[in-house]
Amino acid sequence: MSALEIQQLPRHEKLRLMELLWADLSREDSELASPAWHGDALRETADRRASGAETLLDWEQAKAKLRSYGA
């Protein structure tokens, strides 16, 4: 399927296609190894959180913060 064909699909078909792709990709997760730097990044985040240098946001706060960067 080409990008042009996807652009011409109605929204509900695009969402259906996306769900099918995600379902297919998520079945293969055992084949995907996380890069080594993921572990390092998680440890660094945990350290910042433990020291109080990083705070948690709920999902709505996180979305609002991300959207403010583009404004």
C-alpha positions as CSV (number, residue, x, y, z in Angstrom):
1,M,0.0,0.0,0.0
2,S,1.4,3.4,-1.0
3,A,1.4,6.6,1.0
4,L,-1.0,8.1,-1.5
5,E,-3.4,5.2,-1.0
6,I,-3.2,5.6,2.8
7,Q,-3.9,9.3,2.5
8,Q,-7.0,8.6,0.6
9,L,-8.4,6.2,3.2
10,P,-11.2,7.5,5.5
11,R,-10.1,8.1,9.1
12,H,-11.8,4.9,10.4
13,E,-9.9,2.8,7.9
14,K,-6.6,4.4,8.8
15,L,-7.3,3.6,12.4
16,R,-8.2,0.1,11.6
17,L,-5.0,-0.3,9.5
18,M,-2.9,1.2,12.4
19,E,-4.5,-1.3,14.9
20,L,-3.7,-4.2,12.6
21,L,-0.1,-3.1,12.1
22,W,0.3,-2.6,15.9
23,A,-1.1,-6.0,16.7
24,D,1.2,-7.6,14.2
25,L,4.3,-5.7,15.4
26,S,3.5,-6.4,19.1
27,R,3.5,-10.1,18.5
28,E,7.2,-9.9,17.6
29,D,8.3,-8.1,20.7
30,S,10.3,-11.1,21.9
31,E,12.5,-10.7,18.9
32,L,13.3,-7.1,19.6
33,A,16.0,-6.4,22.1
34,S,16.2,-3.0,23.7
35,P,19.4,-1.2,23.0
36,A,21.9,-1.1,25.9
37,W,21.4,2.6,26.3
38,H,17.8,2.1,27.3
39,G,18.9,0.5,30.6
40,D,21.3,3.3,31.2
41,A,18.6,5.9,30.6
42,L,16.2,4.1,32.9
43,R,18.8,4.0,35.7
44,E,19.5,7.7,35.2
45,T,15.9,8.6,35.4
46,A,15.4,6.4,38.5
47,D,18.4,8.2,40.1
48,R,17.0,11.6,39.3
49,R,13.6,10.6,40.6
50,A,15.1,9.2,43.9
51,S,17.1,12.5,44.4
52,G,14.0,14.6,43.8
53,A,15.5,16.2,40.7
54,E,12.7,14.8,38.6
55,T,9.0,14.8,39.3
56,L,6.2,12.7,37.9
57,L,3.4,14.1,35.8
58,D,0.1,12.5,35.1
59,W,-0.8,11.9,31.5
60,E,-2.9,15.1,31.1
61,Q,-0.1,17.2,32.6
62,A,2.4,15.6,30.3
63,K,0.3,16.2,27.2
64,A,-0.2,19.8,28.2
65,K,3.6,20.3,28.7
66,L,4.5,18.7,25.4
67,R,1.9,20.8,23.6
68,S,3.3,24.0,25.2
69,Y,6.7,23.3,23.5
70,G,5.1,23.7,20.1
71,A,3.2,26.8,20.9
